[in-house]
């Protein structure tokens, strides 16, 4: 069980909920990091008294240093400082809750420092999953997933010593706010429509990814990397109620599922207490009060981002880094009201076709592919 944690991305949804859980568990906080939310991280730093606070926006970091001058908290600015936050000697666990490729280098640094990684940063495994998993194996670092779906699979696989026993992993998906609509209907949806997730409260980028089903496509790639399985052993199923968080089907036909309320504090808590299960003050799932649980196939024609992600997963190399970079850039443009909803999939597909794929990539190859994909999307708008 964790005793002292560093949180990369403490002002976002996952970061704030992690602090709630840490307070309930009585954990110490060694470092907090964010991009530019000075007021929020100041409040967190005064409350939890970390050794280090980092803002990647250097102007914001200078402002924070002035605000926290009356405290012992050291303040640093810039992306490079994330690596120091990820490797503080007193922290045994690093929660990677930043959004985007900015999480890759500090996660690798934490792995080299043999920390437990409570992984909530999708891009780390999507873009450089093989590099990350190889480094974790070589360094003896432990990766425990925080995403509700991957946490569910991780829990279902406890006691499964031989991965050959797995027939397939089944990732569940709420279907997002546009489930059941036609392509013509979805094409008219706005930013505000896309941000109305039916079950979860999350940051804007991941909420839009849920609306396009790209989020589930990225999770397919993550699952392949985390559990060293091929694409044909990872599947997706629509489950509107978000009660069954994912399932594992074994060779003998048995299905194991993890059920719970749609509350991210549950997988966060498990990542911090694993292999133990501490007492949780939240209300448990009441099966008698649950609605009927339903399952359906996703529509890859109405939601082409899922298909694009599966195609990139099948191609391998830097294809997933191109996919992720293009999607992230396109989602940013959509959130800025500069493109329409279906332009996200269109621009991502165009970038995939335009940017060459490198086989057996190095970290520099991954970062170059990401940058090229982003530049391509910007050039088309």
C-alpha atoms as one frame of an Amber mdcrd trajectory, in Angstrom:
protein
   0.000   0.000   0.000   1.182   3.523  -0.817   2.351   5.811   1.986   3.555
   8.937   0.163   2.404  10.016  -3.306   3.231  12.548  -5.975   0.360  13.667
  -8.224   1.096  14.785 -11.762  -1.985  16.751 -12.792  -3.408  17.550  -9.375
  -5.873  20.242 -10.490  -7.753  18.086 -13.002 -10.661  15.783 -12.247  -8.558
  12.694 -11.473  -6.016  14.709  -9.513  -8.650  16.325  -7.298 -10.317  12.998
  -6.612  -6.925  11.457  -5.835  -6.391  14.110  -3.163  -9.798  13.244  -1.697
  -8.793   9.574  -1.507  -5.335  10.393  -0.136  -6.905  12.424   2.644  -9.292
   9.569   3.505  -6.395   7.089   3.557  -4.062   9.375   5.523  -1.388   9.428
   2.794   1.312  12.090   2.606   1.625  14.169  -0.566   5.176  14.844  -1.726
   4.516  16.760  -4.961   1.693  18.439  -6.843   1.859  19.512 -10.481  -0.446
  21.286 -12.917  -0.298  23.387 -16.056  -1.404  26.902 -15.119  -4.197  26.846
 -12.517  -2.441  28.993  -9.950  -5.348  29.514  -7.567  -6.311  25.854  -7.373
  -2.794  24.499  -6.865  -2.092  27.192  -4.265  -5.121  26.008  -2.321  -3.982
  22.368  -2.635  -0.423  23.193  -1.595  -1.567  25.044   1.519  -3.855  22.170
   2.436  -1.474  19.246   1.821   1.928  20.929   2.352   3.872  19.044  -0.354
   7.619  19.386  -0.637   7.314  20.489  -4.275   4.725  22.241  -6.468   5.212
  22.490 -10.232   3.416  24.505 -12.906   4.503  23.780 -16.476   3.482  27.330
 -17.467   6.525  29.251 -16.257   4.731  32.588 -15.857   2.139  30.865 -13.689
   4.936  29.185 -11.720   6.491  32.560 -10.910   3.106  33.777  -9.689   2.711
  30.652  -7.549   6.173  31.104  -6.026   5.168  34.561  -4.823   1.872  33.281
  -3.406   3.547  30.424  -1.527   6.529  32.427  -0.283   5.251  32.137   3.290
   5.283  28.313   3.136   8.098  25.735   2.937   6.777  24.503  -0.431   9.382
  24.703  -3.209   7.980  25.895  -6.559   9.376  25.019  -9.997   8.228  25.838
 -13.521   8.463  24.162 -16.918   7.817  20.672 -18.267  11.266  19.421 -17.224
  10.313  19.975 -13.576   7.654  17.254 -13.903  10.476  14.702 -13.914  11.755
  15.985 -10.573   8.228  15.727  -9.145   8.020  12.165 -10.461  11.280  11.052
  -8.851  11.251  12.557  -5.345  12.886   9.939  -3.085  10.199  10.057  -0.386
   7.321   9.260  -2.768   6.659   5.554  -3.296   3.788   6.118  -5.759   3.381
   8.532  -8.667  -0.153   9.219  -9.884   0.104  10.249 -13.541  -3.090  12.202
 -14.134  -1.842  14.793 -16.632  -3.576  14.917 -20.010  -1.556  14.423 -23.174
   1.979  13.535 -24.233   3.418  15.738 -21.498   2.975  12.721 -19.198   5.340
  10.428 -21.114   8.774  11.632 -19.965   7.909  11.966 -16.250   6.272   8.522
 -16.294   9.449   6.997 -17.747  11.494   8.893 -15.141   9.302   7.503 -12.347
   9.693   4.000 -13.773  13.474   4.357 -13.769  13.207   5.460 -10.125  11.245
   2.221  -9.456   8.084   3.958  -8.260   4.615   2.448  -8.341   2.836   4.122
 -11.256  -0.875   4.729 -10.674  -1.495   5.278 -14.362  -4.293   7.600 -15.465
  -2.489   9.123 -18.465  -3.697   7.268 -21.566  -1.172   8.778 -23.952   1.756
   7.142 -22.156   0.670   3.647 -23.188  -1.101   4.595 -26.410   1.938   6.311
 -27.929   4.838   4.451 -26.333   3.287   1.442 -24.633   5.934  -1.086 -25.591
   8.747   1.238 -24.502   6.986   1.945 -21.203   6.162  -1.685 -20.417   9.676
  -2.854 -21.349  11.162  -0.164 -19.081   8.852  -1.148 -16.208   9.824  -4.790
 -16.560  13.533  -3.974 -16.735  13.420  -1.626 -13.715  11.021  -3.644 -11.582
   8.499  -0.781 -11.443   4.846  -1.577 -10.829   2.115  -0.153 -13.069  -1.411
  -0.196 -11.622  -4.077   1.272 -13.933  -6.485   3.955 -12.705  -8.904   4.042
 -15.662 -12.090   2.348 -14.485 -12.034  -0.159 -17.349  -8.390  -1.127 -16.948
  -8.726  -1.256 -13.181 -11.648  -3.644 -13.670  -9.563  -5.923 -15.895  -6.602
  -5.685 -13.519  -8.838  -6.788 -10.651 -10.419  -9.623 -12.665  -6.952 -10.946
 -13.527  -5.786 -11.248  -9.928  -5.009 -14.924  -9.545  -4.518 -15.460 -13.294
  -0.858 -16.425 -13.502  -0.916 -17.519 -17.151  -2.084 -15.016 -19.777  -2.740
 -17.949 -22.129  -5.873 -18.617 -20.073  -7.425 -15.400 -21.439  -9.696 -15.669
 -24.466 -10.422 -11.942 -24.639 -10.764  -8.736 -22.679 -14.120  -6.953 -22.991
 -13.988  -3.194 -22.445 -17.358  -1.685 -21.647 -18.394   1.707 -22.950 -21.325
   3.950 -22.052 -21.672   4.997 -25.688 -21.426   8.669 -24.755 -24.101  11.339
 -25.168 -24.858  10.501 -28.826 -25.548   6.788 -28.520 -28.428   5.653 -30.745
 -28.275   8.682 -33.043 -27.795   8.554 -36.805 -24.720  10.062 -38.448 -26.861
  12.954 -39.698 -28.006  13.692 -36.167 -24.520  13.376 -34.669 -23.088  15.714
 -37.297 -25.244  18.553 -35.936 -24.028  18.173 -32.355 -22.128  21.052 -30.743
 -19.370  21.385 -28.185 -21.942  21.769 -25.418 -23.755  18.622 -26.567 -20.529
  16.594 -26.605 -19.652  17.672 -23.066 -22.861  16.198 -21.578 -21.647  12.739
 -20.626 -24.519  10.573 -19.355 -22.710   8.913 -16.432 -19.290  10.393 -15.612
 -17.968  13.830 -14.665 -14.579  14.303 -16.341 -12.376  16.890 -18.016 -13.420
  18.321 -21.412 -10.875  16.458 -23.567 -11.716  12.975 -22.298 -15.442  13.803
 -22.362 -15.239  14.663 -26.072 -13.221  11.471 -26.640 -16.081   9.564 -25.022
 -18.546  11.232 -27.388 -16.508  10.210 -30.474 -15.673   6.756 -28.956 -11.992
   7.598 -29.476 -11.585   7.158 -25.731 -12.585   3.510 -26.069 -10.269   3.085
 -29.039  -7.378   4.458 -26.980  -8.303   2.044 -24.195  -8.140  -0.853 -26.658
  -4.539   0.135 -27.402  -3.783   0.541 -23.694  -5.160  -2.915 -22.927  -3.016
  -4.473 -25.644   0.082  -2.887 -24.118  -0.748  -3.456 -20.459  -1.575  -7.129
 -20.879   0.637  -7.943 -23.891  -2.291  -9.183 -25.974  -3.018  -8.869 -29.719
  -5.838  -6.734 -31.098  -8.108  -9.717 -31.770  -8.202 -10.466 -28.022  -9.496
  -7.020 -27.015 -13.112  -6.135 -27.769 -15.565  -3.323 -27.011 -19.174  -3.557
 -25.847 -21.697  -0.755 -25.208 -23.023  -0.845 -21.644 -25.106   2.259 -21.022
 -25.425   1.920 -17.248 -21.638   2.045 -16.486 -22.064  -0.517 -13.711 -20.043
  -3.362 -15.255 -16.699  -1.652 -15.753 -15.133  -4.402 -17.892 -14.906  -8.174
 -18.184 -12.409 -10.946 -18.851 -13.456 -14.012 -20.811 -11.320 -17.086 -20.121
 -10.554 -20.065 -22.338 -12.982 -22.281 -20.450 -15.869 -19.898 -21.159 -16.001
 -18.288 -17.714 -16.580 -14.515 -17.609 -15.332 -12.416 -14.690 -16.611  -8.860
 -14.340 -15.986  -6.001 -11.921 -19.078  -4.001 -10.936 -19.305  -0.742  -9.043
 -20.825   2.714  -8.993 -19.553   5.148 -11.673 -17.168   6.842  -9.242 -13.496
   7.280 -10.187 -12.519   7.287  -6.514 -12.977   3.499  -6.511 -10.240   2.662
  -9.049  -8.041   5.447  -7.648  -8.361   3.960  -4.166  -7.523   0.457  -5.430
  -4.425   1.724  -7.278  -3.174   3.356  -4.068  -3.986   0.483  -1.684  -3.229
  -2.525  -3.946  -2.851  -5.378  -3.082  -4.948  -4.460  -0.027  -8.551  -3.242
  -0.002  -9.155  -0.579   2.616 -12.492   0.467   4.079 -14.358   2.880   1.809
 -16.727   5.477   3.338 -18.701   5.815   0.073 -22.002   4.030  -0.431 -21.461
   0.675  -2.194 -23.337  -0.391  -5.299 -26.880  -1.518  -4.504 -27.736  -4.203
  -7.052 -31.408  -4.132  -6.057 -31.589  -0.459  -6.976 -29.731  -0.860 -10.295
 -31.531  -0.447 -13.597 -31.501  -3.459 -15.942 -27.994  -4.018 -17.314 -27.834
  -3.964 -21.110 -25.105  -4.646 -23.672 -24.808  -3.827 -27.384 -22.298  -3.633
 -30.224 -20.709  -0.239 -30.976 -21.508   1.392 -34.320 -18.179   2.018 -36.049
 -19.847   3.795 -38.976 -21.552   6.462 -36.871 -18.489   6.633 -34.578 -15.494
   6.129 -36.901 -12.885   7.134 -34.307 -13.176   3.697 -32.707 -12.380   2.066
 -36.048  -9.462   4.469 -36.653  -7.948   3.544 -33.284  -8.312  -0.182 -33.948
  -6.659   0.233 -37.358  -3.730   2.102 -35.781  -3.438  -0.590 -33.111  -3.241
  -3.240 -35.812  -0.558  -1.328 -37.720   1.675  -0.706 -34.687   4.915   1.298
 -34.698   4.297   5.017 -34.449   0.788   4.722 -35.940  -0.772   5.066 -32.480
   1.312   8.153 -31.700   0.116   9.741 -34.947  -3.483   8.819 -34.130  -3.265
  10.230 -30.615  -1.479  13.455 -31.570  -3.883  14.194 -34.418  -6.922  13.456
 -32.270  -5.672  15.555 -29.368  -5.042  18.518 -31.665  -8.416  18.100 -33.393
 -10.296  17.848 -30.087  -8.625  21.077 -28.968  -9.881  22.768 -32.135 -13.381
  21.378 -31.578 -13.411  22.655 -28.000 -12.387  26.059 -29.353 -15.399  25.937
 -31.739 -13.102  26.014 -34.790 -14.196  22.683 -36.323 -17.274  20.459 -36.292
 -17.743  17.158 -34.479 -17.049  14.880 -37.449 -14.001  16.967 -38.399 -12.234
  15.298 -35.467 -12.402  11.896 -37.177 -11.719  13.369 -40.635  -8.567  15.221
 -39.578  -7.317  12.247 -37.582  -7.774   9.932 -40.565  -6.016  12.413 -42.875
  -3.067  12.690 -40.494  -2.827   8.899 -40.270  -2.597   8.759 -44.077  -0.106
  11.644 -44.349   2.432  10.930 -41.585   4.813   8.006 -42.238   4.918   5.192
 -39.673   8.187   4.080 -38.084   8.520   0.443 -37.039  10.214  -0.442 -33.711
  10.350   3.246 -32.727  12.607   4.930 -30.197  11.270   7.555 -27.797  12.474
  10.270 -30.198  10.567   8.572 -33.045   7.383   8.569 -30.949   7.749  12.249
 -30.050   8.506  13.152 -33.691   5.416  11.274 -34.918   3.271  13.047 -32.351
   4.630  16.445 -33.375   4.169  15.708 -37.095   0.553  14.653 -36.578  -0.250
  17.797 -34.623   1.436  20.012 -37.214  -0.531  18.309 -39.992  -3.870  18.916
 -38.261  -3.011  22.573 -37.605  -2.031  23.009 -41.263  -5.444  21.785 -42.413
  -7.492  24.249 -40.323
